[in-house]
Amino acid sequence: MSLRADLEISMLTKELSVVVPVYNEVENLRPLTEEITAALANQGLDYEIIFVDDGSSDGSFELVRQLHEENGRITAIRFRRNFGQTAAFAAGFDHAKGRIIVTLDADRQNDPADIPALLAKLEDGPFDVVNGWRVNRQDPFLFRKVPSKIANGLIARSTGVGLHDRGCSLRAFRNEVVHEFHLYGEMHRFIPEMVHFAGFSMAEVPVNHRPRVAGDSKYGLSRTFRVVLDLMTVLFLRRYGDRPMHIFGQLGIASGALGVLLGGWLTGTKLWAGITGGMDAFHETQIGERPLLLLSVLLMILGVQFLVMGLLAEMNVRTYYESQNKPVYHVREIVS
């Protein structure tokens, strides 16, 4: 854990923070607030609810402001425009004052009544993160369940993080966990992978999943293709983020070596023709017009480009870590 994270955790004043990204969910916010309040009423926790309005245009923030005036536990954060769910989670984490952070969607498909079960599992382990598992998912089969199942299988096989449901927003974190990774782009989909890569322990708890009763879904089939692209980014950052020359160098050496071998084979063919058939055979053996010669030159050029790209990436990585004092390790605890 970084020194900055230690200082931030020392200033925590709440036991629990509930972070809820909001985008055009005005019909769901009041019932959701009532459900969260009811779920935590008998827990004896000093908690806060953080609604992060992600550029809503349907009056969601005005309602959140009203809810804040009615309930002092509610904090309202408003973006200038729509930045996406990842940014909303990041803002909620940055402003959370709780030692434990729970996240859930604003569409009421996540059931706040499951929050106590997540908190109990977090303490029983003890675990650092507990993920919700939507066992009986209430979503369209073809356009939501099937793509999600394919994505879960692909990500699990690629990363080695074997969760049943990595798309469920209902999660419980210890506060120190969220300071160990940086969210940007659409990386909220890979929070379990980032948690695992940092060395934290995780568990899953079956949770209730409800059909949407108000508002419109913000997800579509196109999300599946973006998941594949984001997965490539996550895998690269995980395996080569601090040593990019290892991947670009391997590609460069392999490409350059193959180009040299092809060029050498073509040159040897022409020379052998001259040795066995004389100068006439040497001149008759044409390699300048053969596609393999062009492929050979192209592979050698690509090899040089990959090597140069690796060197530039190494320079960027060193600038990133050294200029900002970024840690290249994660410490679980220190006994002294």
Secondary structure as a PSIPRED ss2 file (coil, helix, strand):
# PSIPRED VFORMAT (PSIPRED V4.0)

   1 M C   1.000  0.000  0.000
   2 S C   1.000  0.000  0.000
   3 L H   0.000  1.000  0.000
   4 R H   0.000  1.000  0.000
   5 A H   0.000  1.000  0.000
   6 D H   0.000  1.000  0.000
   7 L H   0.000  1.000  0.000
   8 E H   0.000  1.000  0.000
   9 I H   0.000  1.000  0.000
  10 S H   0.000  1.000  0.000
  11 M C   1.000  0.000  0.000
  12 L C   1.000  0.000  0.000
  13 T C   1.000  0.000  0.000
  14 K E   0.000  0.000  1.000
  15 E E   0.000  0.000  1.000
  16 L E   0.000  0.000  1.000
  17 S E   0.000  0.000  1.000
  18 V E   0.000  0.000  1.000
  19 V E   0.000  0.000  1.000
  20 V E   0.000  0.000  1.000
  21 P E   0.000  0.000  1.000
  22 V E   0.000  0.000  1.000
  23 Y C   1.000  0.000  0.000
  24 N C   1.000  0.000  0.000
  25 E C   1.000  0.000  0.000
  26 V H   0.000  1.000  0.000
  27 E H   0.000  1.000  0.000
  28 N H   0.000  1.000  0.000
  29 L H   0.000  1.000  0.000
  30 R H   0.000  1.000  0.000
  31 P H   0.000  1.000  0.000
  32 L H   0.000  1.000  0.000
  33 T H   0.000  1.000  0.000
  34 E H   0.000  1.000  0.000
  35 E H   0.000  1.000  0.000
  36 I H   0.000  1.000  0.000
  37 T H   0.000  1.000  0.000
  38 A H   0.000  1.000  0.000
  39 A H   0.000  1.000  0.000
  40 L H   0.000  1.000  0.000
  41 A C   1.000  0.000  0.000
  42 N C   1.000  0.000  0.000
  43 Q C   1.000  0.000  0.000
  44 G C   1.000  0.000  0.000
  45 L C   1.000  0.000  0.000
  46 D C   1.000  0.000  0.000
  47 Y E   0.000  0.000  1.000
  48 E E   0.000  0.000  1.000
  49 I E   0.000  0.000  1.000
  50 I E   0.000  0.000  1.000
  51 F E   0.000  0.000  1.000
  52 V E   0.000  0.000  1.000
  53 D E   0.000  0.000  1.000
  54 D C   1.000  0.000  0.000
  55 G C   1.000  0.000  0.000
  56 S C   1.000  0.000  0.000
  57 S C   1.000  0.000  0.000
  58 D C   1.000  0.000  0.000
  59 G C   1.000  0.000  0.000
  60 S H   0.000  1.000  0.000
  61 F H   0.000  1.000  0.000
  62 E H   0.000  1.000  0.000
  63 L H   0.000  1.000  0.000
  64 V H   0.000  1.000  0.000
  65 R H   0.000  1.000  0.000
  66 Q H   0.000  1.000  0.000
  67 L H   0.000  1.000  0.000
  68 H H   0.000  1.000  0.000
  69 E H   0.000  1.000  0.000
  70 E H   0.000  1.000  0.000
  71 N C   1.000  0.000  0.000
  72 G C   1.000  0.000  0.000
  73 R C   1.000  0.000  0.000
  74 I E   0.000  0.000  1.000
  75 T E   0.000  0.000  1.000
  76 A E   0.000  0.000  1.000
  77 I E   0.000  0.000  1.000
  78 R E   0.000  0.000  1.000
  79 F C   1.000  0.000  0.000
  80 R C   1.000  0.000  0.000
  81 R C   1.000  0.000  0.000
  82 N C   1.000  0.000  0.000
  83 F C   1.000  0.000  0.000
  84 G C   1.000  0.000  0.000
  85 Q H   0.000  1.000  0.000
  86 T H   0.000  1.000  0.000
  87 A H   0.000  1.000  0.000
  88 A H   0.000  1.000  0.000
  89 F H   0.000  1.000  0.000
  90 A H   0.000  1.000  0.000
  91 A H   0.000  1.000  0.000
  92 G H   0.000  1.000  0.000
  93 F H   0.000  1.000  0.000
  94 D H   0.000  1.000  0.000
  95 H H   0.000  1.000  0.000
  96 A C   1.000  0.000  0.000
  97 K C   1.000  0.000  0.000
  98 G E   0.000  0.000  1.000
  99 R E   0.000  0.000  1.000
 100 I E   0.000  0.000  1.000
 101 I E   0.000  0.000  1.000
 102 V E   0.000  0.000  1.000
 103 T E   0.000  0.000  1.000
 104 L C   1.000  0.000  0.000
 105 D C   1.000  0.000  0.000
 106 A C   1.000  0.000  0.000
 107 D C   1.000  0.000  0.000
 108 R C   1.000  0.000  0.000
 109 Q C   1.000  0.000  0.000
 110 N E   0.000  0.000  1.000
 111 D C   1.000  0.000  0.000
 112 P H   0.000  1.000  0.000
 113 A H   0.000  1.000  0.000
 114 D H   0.000  1.000  0.000
 115 I H   0.000  1.000  0.000
 116 P H   0.000  1.000  0.000
 117 A H   0.000  1.000  0.000
 118 L H   0.000  1.000  0.000
 119 L H   0.000  1.000  0.000
 120 A H   0.000  1.000  0.000
 121 K H   0.000  1.000  0.000
 122 L H   0.000  1.000  0.000
 123 E H   0.000  1.000  0.000
 124 D H   0.000  1.000  0.000
 125 G C   1.000  0.000  0.000
 126 P C   1.000  0.000  0.000
 127 F C   1.000  0.000  0.000
 128 D C   1.000  0.000  0.000
 129 V E   0.000  0.000  1.000
 130 V E   0.000  0.000  1.000
 131 N E   0.000  0.000  1.000
 132 G E   0.000  0.000  1.000
 133 W E   0.000  0.000  1.000
 134 R E   0.000  0.000  1.000
 135 V C   1.000  0.000  0.000
 136 N C   1.000  0.000  0.000
 137 R C   1.000  0.000  0.000
 138 Q C   1.000  0.000  0.000
 139 D C   1.000  0.000  0.000
 140 P C   1.000  0.000  0.000
 141 F H   0.000  1.000  0.000
 142 L H   0.000  1.000  0.000
 143 F H   0.000  1.000  0.000
 144 R H   0.000  1.000  0.000
 145 K H   0.000  1.000  0.000
 146 V H   0.000  1.000  0.000
 147 P H   0.000  1.000  0.000
 148 S H   0.000  1.000  0.000
 149 K H   0.000  1.000  0.000
 150 I H   0.000  1.000  0.000
 151 A H   0.000  1.000  0.000
 152 N H   0.000  1.000  0.000
 153 G H   0.000  1.000  0.000
 154 L H   0.000  1.000  0.000
 155 I H   0.000  1.000  0.000
 156 A H   0.000  1.000  0.000
 157 R H   0.000  1.000  0.000
 158 S H   0.000  1.000  0.000
 159 T H   0.000  1.000  0.000
 160 G C   1.000  0.000  0.000
 161 V C   1.000  0.000  0.000
 162 G C   1.000  0.000  0.000
 163 L C   1.000  0.000  0.000
 164 H C   1.000  0.000  0.000
 165 D C   1.000  0.000  0.000
 166 R C   1.000  0.000  0.000
 167 G C   1.000  0.000  0.000
 168 C C   1.000  0.000  0.000
 169 S C   1.000  0.000  0.000
 170 L C   1.000  0.000  0.000
 171 R E   0.000  0.000  1.000
 172 A E   0.000  0.000  1.000
 173 F E   0.000  0.000  1.000
 174 R E   0.000  0.000  1.000
 175 N H   0.000  1.000  0.000
 176 E H   0.000  1.000  0.000
 177 V H   0.000  1.000  0.000
 178 V H   0.000  1.000  0.000
 179 H C   1.000  0.000  0.000
 180 E C   1.000  0.000  0.000
 181 F C   1.000  0.000  0.000
 182 H C   1.000  0.000  0.000
 183 L C   1.000  0.000  0.000
 184 Y C   1.000  0.000  0.000
 185 G C   1.000  0.000  0.000
 186 E C   1.000  0.000  0.000
 187 M H   0.000  1.000  0.000
 188 H H   0.000  1.000  0.000
 189 R H   0.000  1.000  0.000
 190 F H   0.000  1.000  0.000
 191 I H   0.000  1.000  0.000
 192 P H   0.000  1.000  0.000
 193 E H   0.000  1.000  0.000
 194 M H   0.000  1.000  0.000
 195 V H   0.000  1.000  0.000
 196 H H   0.000  1.000  0.000
 197 F H   0.000  1.000  0.000
 198 A C   1.000  0.000  0.000
 199 G C   1.000  0.000  0.000
 200 F C   1.000  0.000  0.000
 201 S C   1.000  0.000  0.000
 202 M E   0.000  0.000  1.000
 203 A E   0.000  0.000  1.000
 204 E E   0.000  0.000  1.000
 205 V E   0.000  0.000  1.000
 206 P E   0.000  0.000  1.000
 207 V E   0.000  0.000  1.000
 208 N C   1.000  0.000  0.000
 209 H E   0.000  0.000  1.000
 210 R C   1.000  0.000  0.000
 211 P C   1.000  0.000  0.000
 212 R C   1.000  0.000  0.000
 213 V C   1.000  0.000  0.000
 214 A C   1.000  0.000  0.000
 215 G C   1.000  0.000  0.000
 216 D C   1.000  0.000  0.000
 217 S C   1.000  0.000  0.000
 218 K C   1.000  0.000  0.000
 219 Y C   1.000  0.000  0.000
 220 G C   1.000  0.000  0.000
 221 L C   1.000  0.000  0.000
 222 S C   1.000  0.000  0.000
 223 R H   0.000  1.000  0.000
 224 T H   0.000  1.000  0.000
 225 F H   0.000  1.000  0.000
 226 R H   0.000  1.000  0.000
 227 V H   0.000  1.000  0.000
 228 V H   0.000  1.000  0.000
 229 L H   0.000  1.000  0.000
 230 D H   0.000  1.000  0.000
 231 L H   0.000  1.000  0.000
 232 M H   0.000  1.000  0.000
 233 T H   0.000  1.000  0.000
 234 V H   0.000  1.000  0.000
 235 L H   0.000  1.000  0.000
 236 F H   0.000  1.000  0.000
 237 L H   0.000  1.000  0.000
 238 R H   0.000  1.000  0.000
 239 R H   0.000  1.000  0.000
 240 Y H   0.000  1.000  0.000
 241 G C   1.000  0.000  0.000
 242 D C   1.000  0.000  0.000
 243 R C   1.000  0.000  0.000
 244 P H   0.000  1.000  0.000
 245 M H   0.000  1.000  0.000
 246 H H   0.000  1.000  0.000
 247 I H   0.000  1.000  0.000
 248 F H   0.000  1.000  0.000
 249 G H   0.000  1.000  0.000
 250 Q H   0.000  1.000  0.000
 251 L H   0.000  1.000  0.000
 252 G H   0.000  1.000  0.000
 253 I H   0.000  1.000  0.000
 254 A H   0.000  1.000  0.000
 255 S H   0.000  1.000  0.000
 256 G H   0.000  1.000  0.000
 257 A H   0.000  1.000  0.000
 258 L H   0.000  1.000  0.000
 259 G H   0.000  1.000  0.000
 260 V H   0.000  1.000  0.000
 261 L H   0.000  1.000  0.000
 262 L H   0.000  1.000  0.000
 263 G H   0.000  1.000  0.000
 264 G H   0.000  1.000  0.000
 265 W H   0.000  1.000  0.000
 266 L H   0.000  1.000  0.000
 267 T H   0.000  1.000  0.000
 268 G H   0.000  1.000  0.000
 269 T H   0.000  1.000  0.000
 270 K H   0.000  1.000  0.000
 271 L H   0.000  1.000  0.000
 272 W H   0.000  1.000  0.000
 273 A H   0.000  1.000  0.000
 274 G H   0.000  1.000  0.000
 275 I H   0.000  1.000  0.000
 276 T H   0.000  1.000  0.000
 277 G H   0.000  1.000  0.000
 278 G H   0.000  1.000  0.000
 279 M H   0.000  1.000  0.000
 280 D H   0.000  1.000  0.000
 281 A H   0.000  1.000  0.000
 282 F H   0.000  1.000  0.000
 283 H H   0.000  1.000  0.000
 284 E H   0.000  1.000  0.000
 285 T C   1.000  0.000  0.000
 286 Q C   1.000  0.000  0.000
 287 I C   1.000  0.000  0.000
 288 G C   1.000  0.000  0.000
 289 E C   1.000  0.000  0.000
 290 R C   1.000  0.000  0.000
 291 P H   0.000  1.000  0.000
 292 L H   0.000  1.000  0.000
 293 L H   0.000  1.000  0.000
 294 L H   0.000  1.000  0.000
 295 L H   0.000  1.000  0.000
 296 S H   0.000  1.000  0.000
 297 V H   0.000  1.000  0.000
 298 L H   0.000  1.000  0.000
 299 L H   0.000  1.000  0.000
 300 M H   0.000  1.000  0.000
 301 I H   0.000  1.000  0.000
 302 L H   0.000  1.000  0.000
 303 G H   0.000  1.000  0.000
 304 V H   0.000  1.000  0.000
 305 Q H   0.000  1.000  0.000
 306 F H   0.000  1.000  0.000
 307 L H   0.000  1.000  0.000
 308 V H   0.000  1.000  0.000
 309 M H   0.000  1.000  0.000
 310 G H   0.000  1.000  0.000
 311 L H   0.000  1.000  0.000
 312 L H   0.000  1.000  0.000
 313 A H   0.000  1.000  0.000
 314 E H   0.000  1.000  0.000
 315 M H   0.000  1.000  0.000
 316 N H   0.000  1.000  0.000
 317 V H   0.000  1.000  0.000
 318 R H   0.000  1.000  0.000
 319 T H   0.000  1.000  0.000
 320 Y H   0.000  1.000  0.000
 321 Y H   0.000  1.000  0.000
 322 E H   0.000  1.000  0.000
 323 S H   0.000  1.000  0.000
 324 Q H   0.000  1.000  0.000
 325 N C   1.000  0.000  0.000
 326 K C   1.000  0.000  0.000
 327 P C   1.000  0.000  0.000
 328 V C   1.000  0.000  0.000
 329 Y C   1.000  0.000  0.000
 330 H C   1.000  0.000  0.000
 331 V C   1.000  0.000  0.000
 332 R C   1.000  0.000  0.000
 333 E C   1.000  0.000  0.000
 334 I C   1.000  0.000  0.000
 335 V C   1.000  0.000  0.000
 336 S C   1.000  0.000  0.000
